[in-house]
C-alpha cells in the first residue's frame, strides 16, 4: 500500500449550533478549537443543522406547498385572458 495516500483520521466533536448537542465521532476534518473527552483531544466543529435540530428528525412540521405554481399565479394576478387576433380581411 502506498504511504501518505489517505488523509489523516482524527477524533472529532460535531456540535449543533442551535441546540448545543455534541456528537463524538471520527473524521478527516480539523478545526482550531480542541476539547478533551476521556483524556483524548478532539477537534470541535460547529454545524448549523444536525439530527438534533433538523425538522425531519425532530418531528416539527414545515409548510408544504400543495398548491401548484399556475394556481398561485392565477390567484395572485387573475386568470390570463387571451385576446383573439383580429381576423384578416380575406381577399376575394
C-alpha positions in Angstrom: 0.0 0.0 0.0 1.3 3.5 -0.8 2.4 5.7 2.1 0.6 9.0 2.7 -2.2 8.1 0.3 -5.2 8.6 2.7 -6.0 11.7 4.7 -5.4 11.7 8.5 -8.4 10.4 10.5 -8.9 12.3 13.7 -11.3 12.2 16.7 -13.9 15.0 16.3 -16.8 16.5 18.1 -19.6 17.9 15.8 -21.6 20.5 17.8 -25.0 21.7 16.8 -25.0 25.5 16.8 -28.7 25.8 17.7 -29.1 23.2 20.4 -25.6 22.8 21.6 -25.7 19.0 21.4 -22.4 17.3 20.7 -21.7 14.2 18.6 -18.4 12.5 19.2 -17.0 10.6 16.2 -14.0 10.5 13.9 -13.4 12.5 10.7 -10.8 13.9 8.4 -11.9 17.4 9.2 -10.0 19.6 11.6 -10.5 22.9 13.4 -8.7 25.4 15.7 -10.9 24.5 18.7 -9.9 21.4 20.7 -11.8 19.8 23.6 -10.7 16.9 25.7 -13.0 13.9 26.1 -12.0 10.9 28.2 -8.4 12.0 28.0 -8.3 12.3 24.2 -8.1 15.7 22.3 -11.0 16.1 19.9 -11.3 18.8 17.2 -14.6 20.7 17.7 -16.6 21.6 14.6 -19.8 23.6 14.8 -22.6 22.7 12.4 -25.8 24.6 11.7 -28.1 21.6 11.4 -27.8 18.1 12.8 -30.2 15.3 13.6 -30.9 17.0 16.9 -32.3 20.2 15.2 -33.4 19.1 11.7 -37.3 19.2 11.4 -37.4 15.8 9.8 -35.8 14.1 12.8 -37.5 16.3 15.5 -41.0 15.9 14.1 -41.6 19.6 13.6 -43.8 20.2 10.6 -42.9 22.7 7.9 -45.1 24.4 5.4 -45.7 22.1 2.4 -46.7 23.7 -0.8 -49.8 21.8 -2.0 -50.9 24.5 -4.4 -49.5 24.4 -7.9 -47.5 27.3 -9.5 -50.1 28.0 -12.1 -52.9 28.1 -9.5 -50.8 30.5 -7.3 -50.1 32.8 -10.3 -53.8 32.9 -11.3 -54.8 33.6 -7.7 -52.3 36.4 -7.5 -52.8 38.1 -10.9 -56.1 36.7 -12.0 -56.7 34.3 -14.9 -55.0 35.4 -18.1 -57.4 36.1 -20.8 -56.1 35.9 -24.3 -57.3 38.4 -26.8 -58.2 36.9 -30.2 -56.3 38.2 -33.1 -58.4 40.3 -35.4 -59.4 38.4 -38.5 -57.6 39.4 -41.5 -59.7 40.7 -44.4 -60.0 37.8 -46.8 -59.3 38.9 -50.3 -61.9 37.5 -52.6 
